[in-house]
Amino acid sequence: LSAAVSPVYRILMHGFYGQTLAKMAMGIKVVNARSEAPMTIDQAILRELPQIVFNIFAIYLGLQYFGFEPGPDNMPAPYSVFTALAFAWTVLDIEVFVRNPKRRALHDIIAGTVTIRYKPESE
């Protein structure tokens, strides 16, 4: 259930507010990288797309091997491939983030977004 709820939450919060509750608390916001205008719902979906793809594969593998007890000697090949791809994506996402001068990760580059410091206007 959390594999579906979490991405939907992040898409809706980023699409409508540019922030999740945690980003609000931290004083940061995700905006369009070119104009720093509010991000669109399409950008929010693109930003979340890699996580959605990994979640779909994880759910598929969970259903495919339901009841199977994998161990070090009998790990199915799809598990190993999926784990390697997920690990490679995570390392690459972090590496791009660390090396990028604006601290944009791969999911930001895919979506055309950037995270900025944000102070809400006082009323």
Salt bridges, closest charged atoms under 4 A:
GLU48 OE2 - ARG10 NH2 2.40
ASP93 OD2 - HIS107 ND1 3.24
GLU95 OE2 - ARG99 NE 2.55
ASP108 OD1 - ARG47 NE 2.83
ASP108 OD2 - HIS107 NE2 3.86
